[in-house]
Amino acid sequence: LEPAAAARCVITGAHTFNFNAIVCSFLEQHALVQLPATGESEAPEVLARAMRDLLADGDERRRIGLNARAALEQNRGATSRTVEMLAPLFKQKPEVSNRMPVKDKVLTSNL
């Protein structure tokens, strides 16, 4: 995300399961270059080709970088907006039926 904040073109590999939502969003906005899944022996050439293409086409490289920054800005504050939306739910007391009172709470440890 740091390169995107600086409006730099980002290249990622094919395996992005840890941040799939961000990758999908960036790909939809043409804000990222994702390499295809390849075998280990082909990966260096695939990466080198993508870098050569981007180095040869400064306009495309800048366009992707600007799109990346715009995508990042579009999602900025998403966490605080989500917390604002959920906060009222945490202030409500849950309605629970068939509650059994607990008598003589005693915490013990077998350590």
Protein Blocks (a to p, Z undefined) as FASTA:
>chain_A
ZZmmnopacdddfblmlmmmmmmmmmmnopaccdddddfklmmmmmmmmmmmmmmmmmlm
mmmmmmmmmmmmmmgoklmmmmmmmmmmmmpccddehiacdehiacddfZZ
